[in-house]
Amino acid sequence: MARNPAATPPADAFEPSDPGRRMVLLDTKNATSELRWTTFTNSEGVDDAGWLEETWRTKDTNENRRAYVVCNVDQPNVDNWLRTPWIERGQAGRLRVEMTFTVRDCKQFPGKARSCKETFTLLAYEADSDFATHTKPQWKGSEWTTVDRIAGTGRFSDANEEAINVETRSFTVSKKGVYFAFQDGGACISILNIRVYYENCVETVKHYAWFPQTSTGPSEHSIVETTGHCVANASPAGPASPKYLCKADGKWDLLDGACRCNRGFIASDKDQTCTGESVRHTLRRGPVDGCVLCHAVSAWARTDKGRPTD
């Protein structure tokens, strides 16, 4: 039984977090209306079977947020599915899925230990367009790629209501987009938030070389080499342009090479700039109060062997 067609999340769900480094493609905490994700259950005719959308209120900020809950521990051979909308991957080679959820301890259901579960499964289905319907892709594990079985380290009972789990898994993407699904086999779970994002190495300037924002690679250990461009009035200090490695966690590492200010231009290590007016032209205008440029003039004179020329 399928219900609730997939809907496009609200526009404010597609906003960058940690601008430049982490690009968020989906975040349910930003939803201002019903998510209406597509669901499926094999327990037709059973009241409250399958994933149900509800509202929950945060304790710290007292905000209303959307959640999906399921608790069919009393049913045999449970097969409940929850599917996200199609998520366009953009420049990502690997997406991360952060899941915030609670799971009830099976000890709270005496007599149902055999059917009760404390895990659920995260699956993925790649597609070049948003083609999904109530029945496609099929609700079969063989049609999807299993990302991982998710088990929370904390389980709540009547005496422990604060066991909120946050688990993150990653998935390599090669097509234009992907659907994610959450398959329940008989657990009592509340999914409080789903966030899908990818990492970037943020735009930076190092050793007078500018490196653009760079998306991380397709695997957990990918390293992407990025070539830098010298800032204005600077040139490579060596035979080749500087290079920087973008690691899978969104951090730069192992800078190779550098740029330096061209002869006669003033270097600022703090701003990583080379001033647009050369020292030579400054000298022509006359003395500088306080000898602000004395160090730069001295360096220029040394590089030119103390013989200024026009």
N, C-alpha and C positions, 0 to 999 in steps of 0.2 A: 504494500500500500504506500503510495507516494502522496505527499501533501505539501502545500506551500511552495509555489514556484520560486526559483531563485530570483532575487532582485539585486539590482546594482546598489552597492553600499552608498551612503550619502557622500557628497563631495568632500566634506571635511574629514572623511576617513582616510583620504589619500594625501597625507601631509608628511613632509620630512621631519624626522626626529634626530636631534644632534645634527643640524644642517651640515651637509657636505660629507658626513661620514656614514650615517645610517639613513637609508631611504625606506620609509615605511609605505607599503603598498596597501595594507589593510590593517585596521585596528578597531575592534568592535567597541572599545570604550568610548569612541567618538560618535557612535551611532545615536541619533536623536529620534529615531523612529524604529519600528519593528524591522528586524533583519530579514525575516522571511526566507531563510535558507531552505533548500530542498531536503526533505527527509524521507526515509523509507523504513518500514518495519515489516517483519514477517508475521507479526502477531496481530493479524487482522481481526477486528471485532472485539479486541480487548481494550477496556477503558484505560486511558492514559498510557497507552503503549507507544514506545518509540521516544524520540527526542522531542521535547516540548519547549517552546520559547517562553521565557518568563522575564520579569523585571526584578532586579535585586538592588539593594541600597548599600553603598559603601559606608563603613563605620567611621573612617577618618574624615571624609569630605561630605558625607551624607548625600551623595549623588545617586541618581537612578541610572542603572545601566542594564543592558540586555544580557541575558544568559540563556544557555540551553541546558536542560536537565533531563536525565533519564534514570529510571529506577524500576526495572522489570525483573527483579531478582526472584520473583515467585513463578516466573514463566520458564518452561523448558526450551532449549535450543533457540535462545534469543539471538536475533540478528537485526540490529538497529543501526541505521546509517544517517549521518548528517554531512551535507556537502556544501562547501563554500561557493560563492560565485566564481566565475572565471577571473583569474588574476593575471593581468598582463605583466610580464616580467621586466619590461624596459631593457636596461643595459645589464641586468643581473645575469651572472653565470651560475649562481648558487643562491637559493632562497632559504631563509631561516624562518621557522614557524615557532613562535613562542606561545605556549599554552598555559594559562592560569586556570586551575581547577581544584575541586575538592572531590574526594572519594570516601564513601562511608565504609567503615570497617565491617567486614562480613560477619564478625562476631555479634553484630547488632541484629542479625537475622537468624536466630536459632531455628534449626530444622531445615534450613535452605543452604547449608554449607556447600553442597555439591553443585548447585546451580549458580550460586553467587560468585561474582568475579570482582577483582579490585584493579583491573587494567582495562585499557581500550587501545585500539590500533589506529595509527595515523597512516593514511594512504595518499597517493598522488596520482593524477592523471594529466599528462601533458596534451595540449591541443593548440593548433595555430589560430583557432577562432572560438568564439563562445557558441558552441553547438548544443550544449546539454539540454535535455528535456527531463520529464519525470522518469523516463525509462532508459535514457542514454546519458552517459555510459552505463552499462548494466551494473546492478548491485551485486557484483561478484568479485571476490578478492583476486581471481585470476585475471580480471580485466584491468586491474589497478596495480600500481607499484607500491609495495609495502615499505614505508619509510622506517617505522619502528613500532614496537609495542610499548605503550606508555604506562608506567607504574609510578604513582606518587610515593614519595618517601614518607609523607604524612597521611594518616587516615583518621577521619574524625568519627567520634561517637557522641552520645549525649553529654558526656563529661568533657569532651574536647572538641570545641566548635571552631577553633582557629587554625586547623591544619590545612592551610592553603598552599598548594604546590605550584611551582613555576618550572616548566620543563621546556627546553629548546632543542629542536632538531633541524637539520639542514638537508636540502635536496637539490641536486644538480639539475638545471633546466636547460634545454636546448631548443625547444619550440617557443612560440611567441607568448604562450601563457600556460597556466596550470590550474586545475581544480584540486583542492585538498578535501579529504573526507575523514570523518571520525567514526569508527565502527565499534559498536558496543555489543558485547556478547553476554550481558547479564550482570552488569555492575550498577552501582548507585552513584552517579556522577553528576556534578554540576560544572559545566565549562563557563567560567566567569569572564574570560577574555581571550581572544585570539589576535595575535599580531604577526603579520607576515612582512618581512623586510629583507634588504640585502645591504652588505657593507661596502663602503667606498673608502679609499684613502683620500683624505681631504686635500684640497688644493693647498700648496705650500711653497714658500721661497726659502731656499737653503743655499748657502755659499754663493749668493748672487745668481742663483739659477731658479727659475720658476717651473714647478711641476704641476700639471693640471689634475683636477679631480679624476681619480682612476678607479674603476669598478674592480672588485676583487675577482679572482679566478674561479673556475668551476668546481674545484675540489677543496677539501678541508685544509690541504697543505699547498695550495696553489701560490705561486709567486709570479707577479706580473711586473716585468721590467718597463719602466717609463723613462723616456728621454726628456731631459730638462731643456729649457730655453733661457739663455742669458737675459738678465734684465736690461733695460735701456742703458746704453753707454757702457756695456760690459761685453767681454768675449771669453770663450773657453780658455781656461788656464793650461789645458793640455791639448793633445792632438785631436781629441774627440769631445763631443758634448757630454756633460755629466749625466749620469743615470742613477735612478733610485728604484728600489724594489718595494712593491706594494704587496704586503702579506695578506693572507686570508682573513685575518682578524681586523683588517682595515687600518693597519699601522704601517708607516714607512720604515724601511730598514736598509742598512748597508749602502750609504751614498758613495758613489764612485765618480770622482772628478769634481770640478768646481768651475766657476767663472770668476773673473776679476775685472775691476773697473778699468776701462781703457786709460791710456796714459793721459794725465792732465785732468781727469775727473775725480771728484771727491767721493770716497767710499764712506757709507754709513752702515756699520755692522748692526746697529739697532734696527734701522729701517730696511736694511738690505737693498739699498738704492745707491746709484751713482749719479750725483747731481748733474743736471743737464748743462751747467756752465763749467767749462774747463778752468783749472787753476791758472793756466797761461793767460786767459782773457781777464781773469780777476786781477792778476798782477799788473796788467796794462792800465787798470783803472786807478792804481795807486795803492798805498799802504792800507792794511786792514786793522781796524781798531782792536786792541786786545790781542792781536796776533792769533785770531781764531783759526787761520789757515796755515799757521807756521809749520805744523807737522806735515800737512799735505804738500806745502810748497817744498819743504825739505825732501820729501819722498820723490816729488816730481823732478827736483833738481838732480837727485842722485841717479834716477833712471835715465836722465838725459845727460849724465856726466857733467852737470853744472854749466852746460852751455845752452841757454834758451835760444830757440830759433823761432821764426815766424811760421 
